[in-house]
Amino acid sequence: MKLDGIGIMVKDMATMIRFYRDVLGFEINEPEDTGNVYLIKG
């Protein structure tokens, strides 16, 4: 069995994007005002 992804609901997408991108180092290609994002890490 392989896990391809999960969904996490957040109240403040822009803050979540900055945290995952700037602190945890994920690649995020969507703008901060988007409705959903895909986190890419190695």
N, C-alpha and C positions, 0 to 999 in steps of 0.2 A: 504494500500500500504506500502511495506517495502523496504527500501533502503539497498541493500546488499554491495555496494561498489561504489567507483568512481575512475577514472583514472586521474592522474596528470603527465604531461610531465615535465621533468627537464633536464637541461643541464649537471649537475654534480651529478651523482647518489651517489657517495661516500660521498659528503658533505651533501646531503639530508638525507642519511641513518644515518650519525652521528648526525645530528640535531634532527631528529625524535626519535632516540634511546636515545641519551645522554641528550638532553634538555627536550623533551616532554615525555619521558619515555615509548615509544612504544616498544613492543617486535618485533624484526626483526630477522628472522632466516636465511636470505640469505646473502651471502658474499657481500662486498662493490663493487665488479666488476661485479655484476649481471645486467641483462637488465630490470628486474622489481622486485618489492617487495610487500609483503603483510604486512600491519601494523596491529598489534594486540594490543588492549588496553582493559583490563578488560572485 
